[in-house]
Amino acid sequence: MRIQSFPDINFADHHLVDVVWQVASSRLGETYNVRMTDLGFSCNCIAGSMRGKCKHAQHVHDLLIMDDPLPVDLF
């Protein structure tokens, strides 16, 4: 499994290391597992396994760094 790293997250000893996020595939009914490691994110999709870069890891990264994670229309 290859690792996708992002320069704006310090993965070493991060409190979310070993957390796994299930991310929906663009194909109906499929999900992929994105895991944070000490070096970055790994994903079990084909792109994540072969190239190390995939949209599922990018999605988890984007959720973690967003300024306002809660939708405005909650109430």
Secondary structure, DSSP 8 states (H G I E B T S, - for coil): ---B--TTS--TT-TTTT-EEEEE-SSTT-EEEEEE-SSSEEE-SHHHHHTS--HHHHHHHHHHH-S--S-GGG-
